[in-house]
Amino acid sequence: MAISVATLGNINGTKAATVAADDPGSQDRFLKLLVTQLKNQDPLSPMDNAQLTSQIAQINTVTGIATLNKTVQGLSGQFLQMQTLQGASLVGKSVVVPGNKVDIANGVGQGGFELTTPADAVKVEVLSPAGQVIDTLNMGAQSSGVHGFDWASGNYDNTSNLSFRVTAASGATPLAATALMRDTVNAVSASGGALQLELARNGTVDYSTVKAIN
């Protein structure tokens, strides 16, 4: 929808057209309409200087804003391209992102969680692909922030596709806990105006969700 910046008065009994800010030729048409209005205005009731100045200021202001918007959009695109190039250095590296898959290496399963407030008791349950509890880790009291855990995985490995669940409480009050997992970056891409990482196990995530880079 066009943004109306000025509507000139009657010209020979006909109202002048509204000037649109998103029209590249709007400024020239505005000036032509303004000159025509001045030629055809009522000599007994001419346009005063304040009104004339106001109308000119309106078209200049809106045209300037439109130009500024285009400049910012261009800079945003360039910044995203720079981010993508820099993000390419993450390919092959490990990152910590929201997710609940257990990462197992050398007989040790690892995961993490984030608490927004301190908890009196935190429990981590390791789950089978069917959602059955395989083992439980009582983490005790934990402060707010990011925490990790190690779990003796025995004969399980990453092909077992194990997950985990975190529950936290302060007294009898349940607390929010965000599960975190470690994953490997396979590729980077720019989609929807944001840098995204394609992970080996957790699919595509926004770069902004990364908690740590190993």
BALOBA-1460 file (C-alpha; in Angstrom, 3 decimals):
// residues 214
<rec num="1" residu="m" x="0.000" y="0.000" z="0.000"/>
<rec num="2" residu="a" x="1.344" y="3.458" z="-0.935"/>
<rec num="3" residu="i" x="2.170" y="5.797" z="1.915"/>
<rec num="4" residu="s" x="0.498" y="9.179" z="1.476"/>
<rec num="5" residu="v" x="2.943" y="11.986" z="2.101"/>
<rec num="6" residu="a" x="1.037" y="14.979" z="0.758"/>
<rec num="7" residu="t" x="-2.273" y="15.675" z="-0.913"/>
<rec num="8" residu="l" x="-2.365" y="18.974" z="-2.746"/>
<rec num="9" residu="g" x="-5.395" y="21.183" z="-2.750"/>
<rec num="10" residu="n" x="-8.008" y="21.576" z="-5.490"/>
<rec num="11" residu="i" x="-6.712" y="22.335" z="-8.948"/>
<rec num="12" residu="n" x="-9.445" y="23.753" z="-11.152"/>
<rec num="13" residu="g" x="-12.025" y="22.079" z="-8.960"/>
<rec num="14" residu="t" x="-10.285" y="18.657" z="-9.063"/>
<rec num="15" residu="k" x="-8.320" y="17.310" z="-6.085"/>
<rec num="16" residu="a" x="-4.692" y="16.579" z="-6.892"/>
<rec num="17" residu="a" x="-3.433" y="12.999" z="-6.732"/>
<rec num="18" residu="t" x="-1.787" y="11.653" z="-3.564"/>
<rec num="19" residu="v" x="1.981" y="11.380" z="-3.772"/>
<rec num="20" residu="a" x="3.263" y="7.886" z="-2.976"/>
<rec num="21" residu="a" x="6.558" y="7.381" z="-1.187"/>
<rec num="22" residu="d" x="7.205" y="4.029" z="-2.874"/>
<rec num="23" residu="d" x="6.939" y="5.529" z="-6.394"/>
<rec num="24" residu="p" x="10.371" y="6.392" z="-7.856"/>
<rec num="25" residu="g" x="8.903" y="9.396" z="-9.765"/>
<rec num="26" residu="s" x="6.803" y="10.683" z="-6.894"/>
<rec num="27" residu="q" x="9.092" y="13.598" z="-6.066"/>
<rec num="28" residu="d" x="8.984" y="15.011" z="-9.616"/>
<rec num="29" residu="r" x="5.211" y="14.610" z="-9.802"/>
<rec num="30" residu="f" x="4.839" y="16.254" z="-6.419"/>
<rec num="31" residu="l" x="6.758" y="19.317" z="-7.562"/>
<rec num="32" residu="k" x="4.739" y="19.530" z="-10.808"/>
<rec num="33" residu="l" x="1.472" y="19.307" z="-8.868"/>
<rec num="34" residu="l" x="2.706" y="21.900" z="-6.414"/>
<rec num="35" residu="v" x="3.627" y="24.336" z="-9.213"/>
<rec num="36" residu="t" x="0.252" y="23.729" z="-10.883"/>
<rec num="37" residu="q" x="-1.519" y="24.391" z="-7.621"/>
<rec num="38" residu="l" x="0.374" y="27.630" z="-7.125"/>
<rec num="39" residu="k" x="-0.602" y="28.762" z="-10.625"/>
<rec num="40" residu="n" x="-4.267" y="27.932" z="-10.066"/>
<rec num="41" residu="q" x="-4.690" y="28.943" z="-6.440"/>
<rec num="42" residu="d" x="-7.306" y="31.433" z="-5.356"/>
<rec num="43" residu="p" x="-5.636" y="34.871" z="-5.335"/>
<rec num="44" residu="l" x="-7.887" y="35.832" z="-2.420"/>
<rec num="45" residu="s" x="-6.767" y="32.810" z="-0.398"/>
<rec num="46" residu="p" x="-3.202" y="31.899" z="-1.419"/>
<rec num="47" residu="m" x="-1.187" y="29.101" z="0.163"/>
<rec num="48" residu="d" x="0.847" y="30.469" z="3.053"/>
<rec num="49" residu="n" x="4.586" y="29.909" z="3.421"/>
<rec num="50" residu="a" x="4.193" y="27.504" z="6.347"/>
<rec num="51" residu="q" x="1.903" y="25.205" z="4.356"/>
<rec num="52" residu="l" x="4.212" y="25.274" z="1.347"/>
<rec num="53" residu="t" x="7.262" y="24.500" z="3.482"/>
<rec num="54" residu="s" x="5.425" y="21.684" z="5.262"/>
<rec num="55" residu="q" x="4.472" y="19.950" z="2.006"/>
<rec num="56" residu="i" x="8.000" y="20.181" z="0.615"/>
<rec num="57" residu="a" x="9.433" y="18.877" z="3.879"/>
<rec num="58" residu="q" x="7.045" y="15.911" z="3.827"/>
<rec num="59" residu="i" x="8.106" y="14.639" z="0.417"/>
<rec num="60" residu="n" x="11.805" y="15.181" z="1.187"/>
<rec num="61" residu="t" x="11.546" y="13.377" z="4.526"/>
<rec num="62" residu="v" x="9.726" y="10.344" z="3.154"/>
<rec num="63" residu="t" x="12.007" y="10.113" z="0.118"/>
<rec num="64" residu="g" x="14.992" y="10.208" z="2.473"/>
<rec num="65" residu="i" x="13.534" y="7.436" z="4.623"/>
<rec num="66" residu="a" x="12.916" y="5.265" z="1.552"/>
<rec num="67" residu="t" x="16.530" y="5.761" z="0.451"/>
<rec num="68" residu="l" x="17.783" y="4.960" z="3.961"/>
<rec num="69" residu="n" x="15.722" y="1.754" z="4.036"/>
<rec num="70" residu="k" x="17.266" y="0.601" z="0.767"/>
<rec num="71" residu="t" x="20.746" y="1.343" z="2.098"/>
<rec num="72" residu="v" x="20.119" y="-0.594" z="5.317"/>
<rec num="73" residu="q" x="18.743" y="-3.559" z="3.341"/>
<rec num="74" residu="g" x="21.871" y="-3.571" z="1.206"/>
<rec num="75" residu="l" x="24.151" y="-3.475" z="4.253"/>
<rec num="76" residu="s" x="22.129" y="-6.270" z="5.872"/>
<rec num="77" residu="g" x="22.627" y="-8.466" z="2.817"/>
<rec num="78" residu="q" x="26.373" y="-7.800" z="2.797"/>
<rec num="79" residu="f" x="26.612" y="-8.552" z="6.524"/>
<rec num="80" residu="l" x="24.823" y="-11.887" z="6.014"/>
<rec num="81" residu="q" x="27.248" y="-12.800" z="3.220"/>
<rec num="82" residu="m" x="30.187" y="-12.013" z="5.512"/>
<rec num="83" residu="q" x="28.622" y="-14.135" z="8.269"/>
<rec num="84" residu="t" x="28.210" y="-17.054" z="5.879"/>
<rec num="85" residu="l" x="31.850" y="-16.862" z="4.801"/>
<rec num="86" residu="q" x="33.008" y="-16.716" z="8.408"/>
<rec num="87" residu="g" x="30.592" y="-19.502" z="9.347"/>
<rec num="88" residu="a" x="32.246" y="-21.794" z="6.798"/>
<rec num="89" residu="s" x="35.128" y="-22.140" z="9.271"/>
<rec num="90" residu="l" x="32.733" y="-23.983" z="11.611"/>
<rec num="91" residu="v" x="32.326" y="-26.929" z="9.225"/>
<rec num="92" residu="g" x="33.662" y="-30.061" z="10.938"/>
<rec num="93" residu="k" x="33.634" y="-28.476" z="14.397"/>
<rec num="94" residu="s" x="31.467" y="-29.380" z="17.378"/>
<rec num="95" residu="v" x="28.843" y="-27.003" z="18.704"/>
<rec num="96" residu="v" x="26.489" y="-27.086" z="21.680"/>
<rec num="97" residu="v" x="22.869" y="-26.401" z="20.730"/>
<rec num="98" residu="p" x="19.408" y="-27.054" z="22.184"/>
<rec num="99" residu="g" x="18.648" y="-30.745" z="21.716"/>
<rec num="100" residu="n" x="18.279" y="-33.955" z="23.712"/>
<rec num="101" residu="k" x="20.402" y="-36.557" z="21.898"/>
<rec num="102" residu="v" x="23.164" y="-38.236" z="23.917"/>
<rec num="103" residu="d" x="26.611" y="-37.894" z="22.336"/>
<rec num="104" residu="i" x="28.624" y="-41.059" z="23.011"/>
<rec num="105" residu="a" x="32.369" y="-41.467" z="22.501"/>
<rec num="106" residu="n" x="34.836" y="-43.917" z="24.102"/>
<rec num="107" residu="g" x="32.199" y="-45.390" z="26.409"/>
<rec num="108" residu="v" x="31.045" y="-42.023" z="27.775"/>
<rec num="109" residu="g" x="27.736" y="-40.374" z="26.940"/>
<rec num="110" residu="q" x="27.526" y="-36.616" z="27.265"/>
<rec num="111" residu="g" x="24.843" y="-33.972" z="27.255"/>
<rec num="112" residu="g" x="23.967" y="-30.763" z="29.001"/>
<rec num="113" residu="f" x="21.232" y="-28.454" z="30.199"/>
<rec num="114" residu="e" x="20.615" y="-24.808" z="30.944"/>
<rec num="115" residu="l" x="18.787" y="-23.405" z="33.967"/>
<rec num="116" residu="t" x="17.421" y="-19.872" z="34.115"/>
<rec num="117" residu="t" x="17.254" y="-19.992" z="37.928"/>
<rec num="118" residu="p" x="19.057" y="-22.072" z="40.606"/>
<rec num="119" residu="a" x="17.560" y="-25.508" z="41.346"/>
<rec num="120" residu="d" x="17.550" y="-27.573" z="44.524"/>
<rec num="121" residu="a" x="17.415" y="-30.822" z="42.579"/>
<rec num="122" residu="v" x="18.172" y="-31.731" z="38.959"/>
<rec num="123" residu="k" x="17.597" y="-35.149" z="37.427"/>
<rec num="124" residu="v" x="18.751" y="-36.459" z="34.036"/>
<rec num="125" residu="e" x="17.071" y="-39.547" z="32.595"/>
<rec num="126" residu="v" x="18.689" y="-41.405" z="29.698"/>
<rec num="127" residu="l" x="16.042" y="-42.712" z="27.325"/>
<rec num="128" residu="s" x="15.877" y="-45.463" z="24.711"/>
<rec num="129" residu="p" x="14.523" y="-44.697" z="21.198"/>
<rec num="130" residu="a" x="11.151" y="-45.956" z="22.500"/>
<rec num="131" residu="g" x="11.259" y="-43.469" z="25.381"/>
<rec num="132" residu="q" x="11.991" y="-45.999" z="28.120"/>
<rec num="133" residu="v" x="14.262" y="-44.894" z="30.972"/>
<rec num="134" residu="i" x="17.626" y="-46.673" z="30.740"/>
<rec num="135" residu="d" x="19.415" y="-44.861" z="33.544"/>
<rec num="136" residu="t" x="18.943" y="-41.907" z="35.893"/>
<rec num="137" residu="l" x="21.530" y="-39.357" z="37.013"/>
<rec num="138" residu="n" x="20.773" y="-37.302" z="40.112"/>
<rec num="139" residu="m" x="22.692" y="-34.068" z="39.653"/>
<rec num="140" residu="g" x="21.700" y="-32.525" z="42.983"/>
<rec num="141" residu="a" x="21.528" y="-28.765" z="43.440"/>
<rec num="142" residu="q" x="22.696" y="-26.689" z="40.484"/>
<rec num="143" residu="s" x="23.164" y="-22.969" z="39.908"/>
<rec num="144" residu="s" x="21.629" y="-21.077" z="37.007"/>
<rec num="145" residu="g" x="23.488" y="-21.300" z="33.699"/>
<rec num="146" residu="v" x="24.824" y="-24.059" z="31.460"/>
<rec num="147" residu="h" x="25.874" y="-27.446" z="32.896"/>
<rec num="148" residu="g" x="27.072" y="-30.743" z="31.439"/>
<rec num="149" residu="f" x="26.981" y="-34.378" z="32.492"/>
<rec num="150" residu="d" x="28.902" y="-37.575" z="31.761"/>
<rec num="151" residu="w" x="27.247" y="-40.979" z="31.672"/>
<rec num="152" residu="a" x="28.920" y="-44.398" z="31.501"/>
<rec num="153" residu="s" x="27.317" y="-45.698" z="28.306"/>
<rec num="154" residu="g" x="28.526" y="-49.315" z="28.466"/>
<rec num="155" residu="n" x="27.747" y="-51.036" z="25.156"/>
<rec num="156" residu="y" x="25.726" y="-48.132" z="23.769"/>
<rec num="157" residu="d" x="27.116" y="-45.849" z="21.065"/>
<rec num="158" residu="n" x="25.744" y="-43.085" z="18.839"/>
<rec num="159" residu="t" x="24.058" y="-45.628" z="16.573"/>
<rec num="160" residu="s" x="21.841" y="-46.498" z="19.572"/>
<rec num="161" residu="n" x="20.101" y="-43.115" z="19.116"/>
<rec num="162" residu="l" x="19.664" y="-42.457" z="22.832"/>
<rec num="163" residu="s" x="18.130" y="-39.274" z="24.154"/>
<rec num="164" residu="f" x="17.776" y="-37.714" z="27.594"/>
<rec num="165" residu="r" x="15.285" y="-35.760" z="29.651"/>
<rec num="166" residu="v" x="16.072" y="-33.114" z="32.274"/>
<rec num="167" residu="t" x="13.808" y="-32.191" z="35.171"/>
<rec num="168" residu="a" x="14.587" y="-29.520" z="37.757"/>
<rec num="169" residu="a" x="12.832" y="-28.209" z="40.835"/>
<rec num="170" residu="s" x="13.158" y="-25.667" z="43.606"/>
<rec num="171" residu="g" x="11.439" y="-27.241" z="46.566"/>
<rec num="172" residu="a" x="8.098" y="-28.444" z="45.247"/>
<rec num="173" residu="t" x="8.137" y="-26.003" z="42.322"/>
<rec num="174" residu="p" x="9.165" y="-27.374" z="38.901"/>
<rec num="175" residu="l" x="11.669" y="-25.257" z="36.993"/>
<rec num="176" residu="a" x="12.296" y="-24.853" z="33.290"/>
<rec num="177" residu="a" x="15.372" y="-26.698" z="32.040"/>
<rec num="178" residu="t" x="16.601" y="-26.606" z="28.437"/>
<rec num="179" residu="a" x="18.344" y="-29.771" z="27.212"/>
<rec num="180" residu="l" x="21.604" y="-29.163" z="25.324"/>
<rec num="181" residu="m" x="23.499" y="-31.507" z="23.053"/>
<rec num="182" residu="r" x="26.797" y="-31.562" z="21.205"/>
<rec num="183" residu="d" x="26.679" y="-31.916" z="17.449"/>
<rec num="184" residu="t" x="28.955" y="-31.590" z="14.410"/>
<rec num="185" residu="v" x="28.555" y="-28.882" z="11.781"/>
<rec num="186" residu="n" x="28.279" y="-30.374" z="8.283"/>
<rec num="187" residu="a" x="27.528" y="-27.163" z="6.381"/>
<rec num="188" residu="v" x="26.430" y="-23.540" z="6.727"/>
<rec num="189" residu="s" x="23.785" y="-21.696" z="4.743"/>
<rec num="190" residu="a" x="21.903" y="-18.403" z="4.634"/>
<rec num="191" residu="s" x="18.136" y="-18.755" z="4.594"/>
<rec num="192" residu="g" x="15.401" y="-16.300" z="5.541"/>
<rec num="193" residu="g" x="17.949" y="-13.587" z="6.205"/>
<rec num="194" residu="a" x="19.735" y="-15.580" z="8.930"/>
<rec num="195" residu="l" x="22.840" y="-17.769" z="9.143"/>
<rec num="196" residu="q" x="21.968" y="-21.430" z="9.654"/>
<rec num="197" residu="l" x="24.018" y="-24.493" z="10.523"/>
<rec num="198" residu="e" x="23.337" y="-27.942" z="9.103"/>
<rec num="199" residu="l" x="24.192" y="-30.409" z="11.873"/>
<rec num="200" residu="a" x="24.978" y="-34.105" z="11.608"/>
<rec num="201" residu="r" x="22.317" y="-35.251" z="14.090"/>
<rec num="202" residu="n" x="20.043" y="-32.321" z="14.851"/>
<rec num="203" residu="g" x="19.225" y="-31.048" z="11.364"/>
<rec num="204" residu="t" x="19.238" y="-27.327" z="10.544"/>
<rec num="205" residu="v" x="19.398" y="-24.766" z="13.351"/>
<rec num="206" residu="d" x="19.868" y="-20.999" z="13.518"/>
<rec num="207" residu="y" x="23.375" y="-19.882" z="14.369"/>
<rec num="208" residu="s" x="21.881" y="-17.715" z="17.121"/>
<rec num="209" residu="t" x="20.923" y="-20.872" z="19.073"/>
<rec num="210" residu="v" x="24.547" y="-22.007" z="19.468"/>
<rec num="211" residu="k" x="25.592" y="-22.000" z="23.122"/>
<rec num="212" residu="a" x="29.239" y="-22.983" z="22.665"/>
<rec num="213" residu="i" x="31.749" y="-23.948" z="19.987"/>
<rec num="214" residu="n" x="34.310" y="-26.658" z="20.681"/>
